[in-house]
């Protein structure tokens, strides 16, 4: 898929565009951007981790 609009690009491409064109990297901004981008994924995992674990529990398996 070819995305021509910068608004539709994923966060990893935005990070590369923002920090990849510079000689010196601002590590504070890079760390802040990484935290902001990873926070929704971590929150989603925390919210559904119990349900995922219960779904894979061996007690729910069909005995043959």
C-alpha positions as CSV (number, residue, x, y, z in Angstrom):
1,X,0.0,0.0,0.0
2,X,1.3,3.4,-0.9
3,X,0.5,6.2,1.4
4,X,1.0,9.7,0.0
5,X,-0.4,11.7,2.8
6,X,1.9,12.1,5.9
7,X,-1.2,12.1,8.1
8,X,-1.9,8.4,7.3
9,X,1.6,7.1,7.9
10,X,2.3,4.9,10.9
11,X,4.1,6.3,13.9
12,X,7.4,4.4,13.1
13,X,7.6,6.2,9.7
14,X,6.9,9.5,11.4
15,X,9.7,8.9,13.8
16,X,12.1,8.1,11.0
17,X,11.0,11.2,9.1
18,X,11.4,13.4,12.1
19,X,14.7,12.1,13.4
20,X,16.3,10.4,10.4
21,X,17.1,13.6,8.5
22,X,19.2,15.1,11.2
23,X,22.9,14.6,12.0
24,X,22.4,15.0,15.8
25,X,19.5,13.1,17.4
26,X,17.6,14.7,20.3
27,X,17.3,11.7,22.5
28,X,15.0,13.3,24.9
29,X,12.4,14.0,22.2
30,X,12.9,10.5,20.8
31,X,12.3,8.9,24.2
32,X,9.2,11.1,24.7
33,X,7.8,10.2,21.3
34,X,8.5,6.5,21.9
35,X,6.6,6.6,25.2
36,X,3.7,8.4,23.7
37,X,3.5,5.9,20.8
38,X,3.9,2.7,23.0
39,X,1.5,3.7,25.8
40,X,-1.8,2.8,24.0
41,X,-0.4,-0.7,23.1
42,X,0.7,-1.3,26.7
43,X,-2.6,-0.2,28.1
44,X,-4.5,-2.4,25.6
45,X,-2.4,-5.4,26.7
46,X,-3.0,-4.8,30.4
47,X,-6.7,-4.5,29.8
48,X,-7.1,-7.8,27.8
49,X,-4.2,-9.9,29.2
50,X,-6.5,-11.7,31.7
51,X,-9.0,-12.6,29.1
52,X,-6.2,-13.9,26.8
53,X,-4.7,-15.9,29.5
54,X,-8.0,-17.5,30.4
55,X,-8.7,-18.4,26.8
56,X,-5.4,-20.4,26.6
57,X,-5.8,-22.1,29.9
58,X,-5.5,-25.9,29.7
59,X,-8.7,-26.4,31.9
60,X,-10.9,-25.4,28.9
61,X,-9.5,-28.0,26.6
62,X,-11.7,-30.7,25.2
63,X,-10.7,-34.2,26.5
64,X,-10.6,-36.9,24.0
